[in-house]
Amino acid sequence: MRDPFGRTITYLRISVTDRCNLRCRYCMPDECAELLPRERLLSYEEITDVARAAADLGFNKVRLTGGEPLVRSGIVDLVKMLSGIGGIDDLSMTTNGVLLEAYAAPLAEAGLGRVNISLDTVNPERYRELTFGGDLSRVLAGIRAAMQVGFNPIKLNCVVEKSSDETDAREVAAYALREGLEVRFIRNMNLEQGEFWVVQGGIGGNCELCNRLRLSSDGLVRPCLFSDVGFSVRELGARQAIIRAIDAKPESGEQCRTTTFRRIGG
């Protein structure tokens, strides 16, 4: 389907949870951050219904995000459910990698094709600082496991303050080069103030080329990350929520004050 500005919308990003096992400074810096009651999270059956409706409307690409998708129980079952939907030929996940060593093989067997792994530094002390206690060695083990099971491509998402010339970013780039991985540099964004930039090494943030909708963990189909508009799949049904979101897709992002990165998905 095309949106009002002629862009063909084929990509659905699904946030399966607003919970995470890290507290990254740009996503969940508050230790007392309010989390959704579990009954407000979409069930896996509801998520699958939305993905199936999207496929019927011409979507062929689905990405699972969070929060951290691997902290939600039964995530491998969801991947298997989604991989069985006809028309979805690109099924991927964004993860912080902490749990990926154990999950890589089951996810690949269930039908996941590729992963993006968040990695803002390869300095263990800096990693602990940026994530409020995270263990870099577990992430690196997860990356090795992803390589071993054959996920392709494996992309590293590196958040920077202003540019890829920063020390942490340069070290991540060198690590990616050694390991034969792709890396994308994402400048720190602000939802409320509407501050975002085109991703270096990707097309995210380029509104002219945007082909995506987002399904938040509380069941709203959102036409844009930087928009307060959302359509409830529980109230409208999956197909109608998707159609209305496409029709409401703005020409470019503005600002979002009604949700958070961890709820809408990165």
QUISULDA-V279802 format. One record per run of one state. SS is the DSSP state (H for helix, E for strand, L for the rest). FROM is the first residue (numbers start at 1). TO is the last residue. If there is no record, write none. Layout:
{{SS	FROM	TO} {SS	FROM	TO}}
This chain:
{{L	1	1} {E	2	2} {L	3	7} {E	8	8} {L	9	10} {E	11	15} {L	16	37} {H	38	40} {L	41	43} {H	44	56} {L	57	60} {E	61	65} {L	66	68} {H	69	71} {L	72	74} {H	75	83} {L	84	89} {E	90	95} {L	96	99} {H	100	110} {L	111	113} {E	114	118} {L	119	123} {H	124	131} {L	132	135} {H	136	149} {L	150	153} {E	154	160} {L	161	166} {H	167	179} {L	180	181} {E	182	187} {L	188	189} {E	190	190} {L	191	194} {E	195	195} {L	196	199} {E	200	200} {L	201	206} {H	207	209} {L	210	211} {E	212	215} {L	216	219} {E	220	222} {L	223	230} {E	231	232} {H	233	236} {L	237	237} {H	238	247} {L	248	260} {H	261	264} {L	265	266}}
